[in-house]
């Protein structure tokens, strides 16, 4: 809104803009407190469901790149100016990582590519469909018979983004490994926006 001239570039709005730009510079590795990256290049924020932070950050970067491009501006970071194209290239690198260009050659989008998480931590994915097995599944039975079963999920939840690998690009495809294997709306929703932008 400041770049569009709808809000003044002073006071609280200036502080919000400054915080946003500092965050973006740090994510792009051009700030004073750069965001950590894994050896394979994935942004690393937190051991629990890290990809929720990556996909959200990429949505923020994509939106800001469009705002800069609309005004023919660049982002002034401590380590130099960054163009909207530079920002979009970085966003694409993270998207590519999530979709399989990573050390494990695994897509963290379920159902995408030849290798993706098979034991996503998700109740609906881990219990067989009533159309295939009409036996009653109790709440406890959902755990003992299905959740703890060491086998691929009987239902593939296409498009869901798993929590993702650890800080060293390692991923344990085990349903009980909820820190890495949990699929959540907070992972997938921002990623949809990013994919729509770069498509």
C-alpha positions in Angstrom: 0.0 0.0 0.0 2.9 2.4 0.7 4.4 1.6 -2.7 1.1 2.3 -4.3 0.9 5.7 -2.5 -2.2 4.7 -0.6 -0.5 5.0 2.8 2.2 7.4 3.9 5.7 6.2 4.3 6.1 7.3 7.9 5.1 6.3 11.4 3.8 2.8 12.0 3.4 2.0 8.3 7.0 2.8 7.6 8.0 0.5 10.4 5.9 -2.3 8.9 7.5 -1.7 5.5 10.9 -1.7 7.1 10.2 -5.0 8.9 8.9 -6.6 5.7 11.9 -5.5 3.7 14.3 -6.8 6.5 12.6 -10.1 6.5 12.7 -10.4 2.7 16.4 -9.4 2.6 17.2 -12.0 5.3 15.3 -14.7 3.4 17.2 -13.8 0.2 20.5 -14.1 2.1 21.2 -10.4 1.7 20.4 -9.0 5.1 22.1 -8.7 8.5 20.4 -11.8 10.0 20.1 -14.2 7.1 17.7 -17.1 7.4 19.5 -20.4 7.7 19.5 -22.8 4.7 20.0 -26.5 4.5 23.1 -27.8 2.6 20.7 -28.5 -0.3 19.4 -24.9 -0.3 16.1 -25.2 1.5 15.2 -22.3 3.9 15.3 -23.5 7.4 13.1 -21.9 10.1 11.9 -24.6 12.5 12.2 -28.4 13.1 8.4 -28.9 13.3 6.8 -28.7 9.9 9.4 -26.4 8.3 7.7 -26.2 4.9 4.8 -24.2 6.3 7.3 -21.3 6.9 9.0 -21.8 3.5 5.7 -21.8 1.5 4.4 -18.7 3.5 7.7 -16.8 3.0 7.6 -17.6 -0.7 4.1 -16.2 -1.0 5.2 -13.0 0.7 8.2 -12.7 -1.6 6.1 -13.3 -4.7 3.6 -10.6 -3.7 6.3 -8.1 -2.9 8.2 -8.8 -6.1 5.0 -8.0 -8.1 4.6 -4.7 -6.1 8.2 -3.7 -6.9 7.8 -4.6 -10.5 4.6 -2.6 -10.9 6.6 0.5 -9.7 9.8 -0.4 -11.5 11.6 -0.5 -8.1 14.3 -2.7 -6.6 14.6 -3.8 -3.0 17.6 -2.2 -1.2 19.2 -4.8 1.0 22.3 -4.4 3.1 24.2 -6.6 0.7 22.9 -4.9 -2.4 19.9 -4.1 -4.5 17.6 -7.0 -5.5 15.3 -6.9 -8.5 11.9 -8.4 -8.7 13.3 -11.0 -11.1 16.0 -11.9 -8.5 13.2 -12.4 -5.9 11.2 -14.5 -8.3 14.2 -16.7 -9.2 14.8 -17.3 -5.5 11.1 -18.2 -5.0 11.4 -20.7 -8.0 14.4 -22.3 -6.4 12.4 -23.1 -3.2 9.5 -24.3 -5.3 11.8 -26.6 -7.2 13.3 -27.9 -4.0 9.8 -28.7 -2.6 8.9 -30.5 -5.9 12.0 -32.7 -6.0 15.1 -30.8 -6.9 16.8 -31.6 -3.6 19.4 -34.1 -2.3 16.8 -36.8 -1.7 15.2 -36.3 -5.1 11.8 -36.4 -3.3 8.8 -34.3 -4.0 7.3 -33.1 -0.7 4.0 -32.6 -2.6 2.1 -35.9 -2.2 1.3 -37.5 -5.5 3.6 -35.3 -7.5 6.6 -36.9 -9.3 7.9 -40.4 -9.0 9.1 -40.1 -5.3 7.0 -38.5 -2.6 6.0 -39.2 1.0 4.0 -42.4 1.2 3.2 -42.4 4.9 1.9 -38.9 5.5 0.7 -38.2 9.0 -3.0 -37.8 8.2 -5.9 -39.8 9.5 -8.0 -39.8 6.3 -5.0 -40.9 4.3 -3.9 -43.6 6.6 -7.2 -45.5 7.0 -8.6 -47.6 4.2 -11.7 -46.4 2.4 -15.0 -47.9 3.5 -15.5 -48.7 -0.2 -12.5 -51.2 0.0 -13.1 -52.4 3.5 -16.5 -51.9 5.2 -15.4 -53.1 8.6 -16.0 -50.6 11.4 -13.0 -48.7 12.5 -13.1 -47.5 16.1 -11.1 -44.5 17.2 -8.5 -46.7 18.9 -8.6 -49.1 15.9 -7.7 -46.2 13.6 -4.5 -46.1 15.5 -3.7 -49.7 16.2 -4.8 -51.2 12.9 -3.9 -48.3 10.5 -1.9 -45.4 11.9 0.9 -47.6 13.3 1.0 -49.9 10.2 4.3 -49.7 8.5 3.0 -49.4 5.0 2.1 -46.7 2.4 -1.1 -44.8 3.1 -4.1 -46.5 1.4 -5.4 -43.1 0.3 -3.0 -40.7 -1.5 -3.9 -37.1 -0.6 -2.8 -35.6 -3.9 -1.4 -32.1 -3.6 -0.8 -32.0 0.2 2.6 -30.7 1.2 4.3 -32.7 4.0 6.2 -30.9 6.8 9.4 -31.6 4.9 13.0 -32.5 5.6 15.2 -31.5 8.5 18.0 -28.9 8.5 20.3 -31.4 6.8 17.9 -32.3 4.0 17.0 -35.7 5.6 13.5 -37.0 5.6 12.1 -40.1 7.4 9.0 -41.3 5.6 7.3 -42.7 8.7 3.7 -41.8 9.6 4.6 -41.4 13.3 7.2 -38.8 12.4 4.7 -36.0 12.7 7.3 -33.2 12.7 8.2 -34.1 9.1 5.3 -36.1 7.8 2.3 -34.0 8.8 0.4 -32.5 5.9 -1.4 -29.3 6.9 -3.4 -26.6 5.2 -0.8 -24.0 6.3 1.7 -25.8 4.1 -0.4 -26.2 1.0 -2.5 -23.0 0.9 0.4 -20.5 0.5 2.0 -22.9 -2.0 -1.1 -22.8 -4.2 -0.7 -19.0 -4.4 3.0 -19.3 -5.2 2.3 -21.8 -8.0 -0.5 -19.6 -9.4 2.0 -16.7 -9.5 4.9 -18.5 -11.2 2.7 -20.6 -13.6 
